[in-house]
Amino acid sequence: MTKTASVVAFDQVSKTYGAVRAVDGLTLTLRPGETVALLGPNGAGKSTTLDLLLGLKHADSGTVRLFGATPREAIVAGRVGAMLQSGGLMDEVTVAELVRLACALHPRPYRVADVLARAGVAQIADRKVDKLSGGQAQRVRFALATAGDSDLIVLDEPTTGMDVTTRQAFWATMREQADQGRTVLFATHYLEEADAIADRVLVLHRGRLLADGTAAEIKAKAGARRISFDLDGETDAVSLRALPFLTALDTSGHTVRIQSSDADATVHALYGLGLYPRNLEVAGLGLEQAFVAITAAEEAKSQ
Amino acid sequence: MNGLIKLELTRALRNRKFLFFSVIYPSVLFLIIAGNADSTTKVDGTGLTVPTYMMVSMASFGALTAVLMGNSERIAKEREAGWVRQLRLTTLPGRGYVLAKTASAAVVSLPSIVIVFVVAAAAKNVRLDAWQWLALTGAVWAGSLVFAALGVAIGYLASGDAVRPITMVTYFGLSLLGGLWMPTTTFPSWLQDIAEWLPTHAYAALGQAIEQSRAPHVQDLAILLVSFVLFAGGAAWLYRKDTLKA
């Protein structure tokens, strides 16, 4: 296999279902060792993107390459381990039997006992797959995805159904995988997970890439800081709206909430208006709020 | 792929209900049907005694049960649950899943055939030459592939709640009308005319020809061959359609 710098390369990829463009001219490259979160509201095209990436679906136009080859070739070479959101499991067999199968199918398998231990399912190894809780089933899926020495690990909503403790343990395991130089791509609904774990965040909306950067960059793009304060007397929305670097304004009663891409300048100008804000607070925006702001702005634009 | 075949087999052998219906049930049914018949009564126009005739019918029925019942419903279920998708993320070749299902069904169908033969020989004193026993086993076993292909096709055709009724109607229809439960010679002639064209009838006729020490009818061989091509082709086409959709 030729040595190539990109792990995943989408080039102008589109996929349409009837009148719906699920993925619309998507171009994107993942590099070795990155931990990448794929975010997007429901129907943004996350699942379709992962299906195209794994060769489960074929693009109407454009090309998808994994390690410079087709997705199927990369999978056959054992370079990809994947866990699907709705990836069913074979029932009436035990967890250990299923993991043994996954190891047998991988060209560079790990030892079954190690895979079970790492995924945290060693204690339930003898349990029947159809008798597992949602969180346990997710861990078994993770075991199947990490049965061998793959270079790319793809996880679709991996922590769905897990409680908080299990979720933390899961991400600790995941980080180990990333630390060994693997590329990890995961789609998630939990934005705090993306914020804490990913070193690159992709925001997908209506099949297009809306934002691509570190969590900090995404937050900055959305209007990085939130400023809130109370005003005595009449609030003059017109002059407030004219504040520099303001990206969003919300007033209720005496309370004013502002989002700003440069909080220092905005606050400075606020005093410049001759106002005396009380209870002034300046806070960073969470990734979740940034995400909502970015997708809402795009939504407004397209209407 | 051997790993998957092994696991499919482990699972089939663990499922007592399935084992009962495909391995024990045909022999029990044989004893009930052939039980009252004395070993001199012949089935009209065949020159075979009732136990000898019914032995092949029940062996065929057992093999049919093993290859049709288990697979169609399971494939439909696993397709819906996403297990088939998950397997596509492994090195397993595309056809590996279907081949593993078919292979494991074939392993289960062998004992169901042999047990009917053993019961018939022991309890109803059926006697054949050594080459006939061997040829019978081979023919009934090989013939079951036709219905294994049908099972796969149904598994990819139907889904959810529809798969069980479709399997049942196909299974009972083919068994009854094909004369696996009673000789078609007892049917009214209009029904005999239909039965003659069913693959299950051709399937049992193949075994009965061996019992009669004569070459099988060309028509029966042709029906089995055409059915196999039809079912396997249909299964392959439905499989490809499903793969593109998933």
Contacts between the chains, C-beta under 8 A, distances in Angstrom:
chain1	res1	chain2	res2	distance
A	54	B	88	8.0
A	54	B	89	6.0
A	55	B	88	7.8
A	56	B	85	6.2
A	56	B	88	6.2
A	56	B	89	7.7
A	56	B	246	6.1
A	57	B	246	7.8
A	58	B	244	7.5
A	75	B	89	6.2
A	75	B	90	7.2
A	75	B	91	6.8
A	76	B	91	5.2
A	78	B	91	6.4
A	80	B	89	7.2
A	81	B	89	7.9
A	82	B	89	4.6
A	84	B	82	6.3
A	84	B	85	6.2
A	84	B	86	6.2
A	84	B	89	7.3
A	86	B	81	8.0
A	86	B	82	4.6
A	86	B	85	7.8
A	87	B	82	5.0
A	87	B	83	7.5
A	87	B	85	6.2
A	87	B	86	4.0
A	87	B	89	7.7
A	88	B	78	6.3
A	88	B	80	7.6
A	88	B	81	3.0
A	88	B	82	3.6
A	88	B	83	3.8
A	88	B	84	7.7
A	88	B	85	7.3
A	88	B	86	6.2
A	89	B	81	7.5
A	89	B	83	6.2
A	89	B	86	7.2
A	90	B	7	7.1
A	90	B	11	7.6
A	90	B	78	6.9
A	90	B	83	5.4
A	91	B	81	8.0
A	92	B	11	5.0
A	92	B	14	6.6
A	92	B	15	6.7
A	93	B	7	5.9
A	93	B	10	6.8
A	93	B	11	5.5
A	97	B	7	5.9
A	97	B	10	6.8
A	98	B	7	7.7
A	100	B	3	7.3
A	100	B	7	8.0
A	101	B	3	4.9
A	101	B	4	6.2
A	101	B	7	5.3
A	102	B	90	7.0
A	104	B	2	7.7
A	104	B	3	3.4
A	105	B	3	6.3
A	105	B	4	7.7
A	105	B	90	4.3
A	105	B	91	5.2
A	105	B	92	5.6
A	106	B	90	7.4
A	106	B	91	6.9
A	107	B	91	6.4
A	141	B	86	7.8
A	144	B	86	7.0
